[in-house]
């Protein structure tokens, strides 16, 4: 029975007393019920994207976010959202997702072992042996992250402008096609039910008026937030956030009660 935190909590747990106290209380409550803290790879990618722009004076603070995310390297990582959902709901492995939890754990270990952002950029991070060094390709991270966000923005803008409101089944079938999975009878129905919160979140966004610019910088988090909700496909999963909008935007879903606002 797992639970995880979003990017805001990772970033604020140390500097914001309220977030820290609420996190500690919620963590204690969930763990007393036998639930396990896990690390979300989407949060890892979002934290990595913050390192794309060099800010040396904030590097030590950024490292604390990665340490919190990984529970000092002890937490297990989830898979990416679509891969997670396919396995959770349909017991099918994603044929197109190239990464697994071991990759995410290694990425986080490399970052937290780095003495500086420059060492990451130059591939100079030592991990146990001076004969092998590691690094992070920030350009590739930025390119892939922006490509995913751009596709989301374009899709949402098209649906709103064309007054198209896809049904849960249509969304589910689209996800299956995107993952190159040939659905069996009832697969789309199962997926649609499991992704109810994510669907309601998108419907909220589609019902905004034209003044709500999906591509605006201040709405940058919408894509990641919608993806975070995929993990609620696990009926035991809980998400911790300090962003009340995440819960409000999908509050009509039966899954919304598993979003804990700190």
C-alpha positions in Angstrom: 0.0 0.0 0.0 2.1 2.9 -1.3 2.0 6.7 -1.0 4.2 9.4 -2.6 4.7 13.2 -2.6 4.6 15.7 -5.4 7.4 18.1 -6.5 6.1 21.0 -4.3 6.4 18.9 -1.1 9.9 17.8 -2.0 10.9 21.5 -2.6 9.2 22.9 0.5 9.5 20.3 3.2 12.6 22.0 4.7 11.8 25.7 4.2 8.1 25.7 4.9 7.3 24.8 8.6 3.6 24.1 7.9 4.4 21.7 5.0 7.0 19.9 7.1 4.7 19.5 10.1 1.8 18.3 8.0 4.0 16.0 6.1 5.4 14.4 9.2 1.8 13.9 10.6 0.5 12.4 7.4 3.5 10.2 7.0 3.1 8.8 10.5 -0.6 8.2 10.0 -0.1 6.3 6.7 2.9 4.3 7.9 1.0 3.3 11.0 -1.6 1.7 8.7 1.1 -0.3 7.0 1.6 2.0 3.9 4.9 2.4 2.3 6.6 5.6 1.1 7.7 5.4 -2.6 9.4 7.7 -5.0 7.6 9.0 -8.1 9.7 9.2 -11.3 7.7 12.2 -12.6 8.8 14.2 -9.6 12.4 13.1 -10.2 12.2 14.4 -13.8 10.6 17.6 -12.7 13.3 18.2 -10.2 15.9 17.4 -12.8 14.3 19.9 -15.2 15.0 22.6 -12.5 18.7 21.8 -12.8 18.7 22.5 -16.6 19.2 26.2 -15.9 22.5 26.7 -14.0 21.8 28.1 -10.5 25.0 27.1 -8.6 24.0 28.9 -5.4 20.8 26.8 -5.1 22.5 23.4 -5.9 22.9 22.3 -2.3 19.2 23.1 -1.6 18.2 21.2 -4.8 20.1 18.2 -3.6 18.0 18.1 -0.4 14.9 17.8 -2.6 16.4 14.7 -4.3 17.4 13.2 -1.0 13.9 13.8 0.3 12.3 12.3 -2.8 14.4 9.1 -2.5 14.2 8.9 1.3 18.0 9.1 1.4 18.2 6.5 -1.4 16.1 4.0 0.5 12.8 4.3 -1.2 11.7 2.2 -4.2 10.7 4.1 -7.4 7.5 3.6 -9.3 7.5 3.2 -13.1 6.3 6.0 -15.4 2.5 6.5 -15.4 1.4 4.7 -18.5 3.6 1.7 -17.8 2.4 1.7 -14.2 -1.3 1.7 -15.3 -0.9 -1.0 -17.8 0.7 -3.3 -15.3 -1.6 -2.4 -12.4 -4.9 -2.6 -14.3 -4.3 -5.0 -17.2 -1.1 -7.0 -16.1 0.5 -5.9 -19.4 4.1 -4.7 -19.8 4.5 -1.5 -21.7 6.3 -2.3 -25.0 7.6 1.3 -25.5 8.8 2.5 -22.0 12.6 2.1 -21.9 13.1 2.9 -18.2 12.4 1.0 -15.0 12.8 1.8 -11.3 16.4 0.7 -11.2 17.2 3.5 -13.8 15.5 6.1 -11.7 17.2 5.0 -8.5 20.6 5.2 -10.3 19.8 8.7 -11.7 19.0 9.9 -8.2 22.1 8.3 -6.7 24.3 10.1 -9.3 22.7 13.4 -8.6 23.0 13.2 -4.8 26.6 12.0 -5.1 27.6 15.0 -7.2 29.7 17.8 -5.6 28.4 20.4 -8.1 26.1 20.9 -11.0 29.2 21.2 -13.2 30.3 17.7 -12.2 27.0 16.4 -13.4 27.2 18.3 -16.7 30.8 17.2 -17.3 30.2 13.6 -16.3 32.7 13.8 -13.4 30.6 12.3 -10.6 32.5 9.4 -8.9 30.5 6.6 -7.4 32.7 4.1 -5.6 35.5 4.1 -8.1 37.7 6.9 -9.7 37.9 4.7 -12.8 34.2 5.3 -13.6 32.5 8.6 -13.6 28.9 9.6 -14.3 26.9 12.6 -15.4 23.5 13.9 -16.6 22.7 15.1 -20.1 20.6 18.2 -19.2 19.9 19.0 -22.9 18.3 15.7 -23.5 16.2 16.0 -20.3 15.0 19.4 -21.4 14.2 18.3 -24.9 12.2 15.2 -23.8 10.4 17.1 -21.0 9.3 19.9 -23.3 8.2 17.5 -26.0 5.8 15.8 -23.6 4.5 19.1 -22.3 4.1 20.5 -25.9 2.1 17.4 -27.0 -0.2 17.9 -23.9 -0.7 21.6 -24.6 -1.5 21.0 -28.3 -3.9 18.2 -27.6 -5.8 20.2 -24.9 -6.0 23.3 -27.0 -7.3 21.3 -30.0 -10.0 19.6 -27.9 -11.2 22.8 -26.4 -11.2 24.8 -29.6 -13.1 22.0 -31.4 -15.5 21.6 -28.5 -14.7 17.9 -28.4 -15.1 16.2 -25.0 -13.8 12.7 -25.3 -15.5 10.0 -23.2 -13.5 8.1 -20.6 -13.5 5.1 -23.0 -12.1 7.2 -25.8 -9.3 8.5 -23.6 -8.5 4.9 -22.5 -8.4 3.6 -26.0 -6.1 6.5 -26.9 -3.7 5.6 -24.1 -3.7 2.0 -25.3 -2.9 3.0 -28.9 -0.2 5.3 -27.6 1.4 2.4 -25.8 1.1 0.2 -28.9 -1.1 -2.2 -27.0 -3.9 -4.1 -28.8 -6.7 -4.1 -26.3 -8.6 -7.2 -25.3 -12.4 -7.1 -24.7 -13.2 -4.9 -21.6 -9.6 -3.5 -21.4 -10.7 0.0 -22.2 -13.5 -0.2 -19.6 -11.1 -1.2 -16.9 -8.6 1.5 -17.8 -11.3 4.2 -18.0 -12.4 3.3 -14.5 -8.9 3.2 -13.1 -8.1 6.7 -14.6 -11.2 8.5 -13.4 -9.3 11.2 -11.5 -7.0 11.9 -14.4 -10.0 12.1 -16.7 -11.9 14.5 -14.4 -8.8 16.7 -14.2 -8.6 17.0 -18.0 -12.3 17.7 -18.2 -11.8 20.6 -15.7 -9.1 22.1 -17.9 -11.1 21.6 -21.1 -14.0 23.5 -19.6 -11.9 26.6 -18.9 -12.5 29.6 -21.2 -10.1 30.8 -23.9 -8.3 33.1 -21.4 -6.7 30.0 -19.8 -3.6 29.5 -21.8 -2.5 25.9 -21.5 1.0 26.8 -22.7 1.5 29.7 -20.2 4.5 29.4 -17.9 2.2 29.7 -14.8 0.3 26.6 -16.0 3.5 24.6 -16.6 2.6 22.1 -13.9 -0.8 21.0 -15.4 0.7 18.3 -17.6 2.7 16.7 -14.7 -0.3 17.0 -12.3 -2.5 15.2 -14.8 0.0 12.4 -15.1 0.4 12.1 -11.3 -3.2 11.1 -11.1 -2.6 8.0 -13.2 -1.0 6.4 -10.1 -4.4 6.4 -8.4 -5.2 3.4 -10.6 -3.8 1.5 -7.7 -6.7 1.6 -5.2 -4.3 1.8 -2.3 -2.2 4.6 -3.6 -2.2 8.0 -1.9 -0.7 11.3 -3.2 0.5 14.1 -0.9 0.6 17.6 -2.1 0.4 21.2 -0.8 -1.4 22.3 -4.0 -5.1 22.4 -3.2 -5.9 22.8 -6.9 -4.8 19.3 -7.7 -7.6 17.9 -5.6 -10.2 20.5 -6.5 -9.8 19.9 -10.2 -10.8 16.2 -9.9 -12.9 16.4 -6.7 -15.9 14.8 -8.6 -13.8 11.6 -8.9 -14.3 8.7 -6.5 -10.4 8.7 -6.3 -10.0 12.2 -5.0 -10.2 11.2 -1.4 -6.8 9.6 -1.8 -5.2 13.0 -2.5 -3.9 14.4 0.8 -3.5 18.2 0.9 -0.8 19.1 3.4 
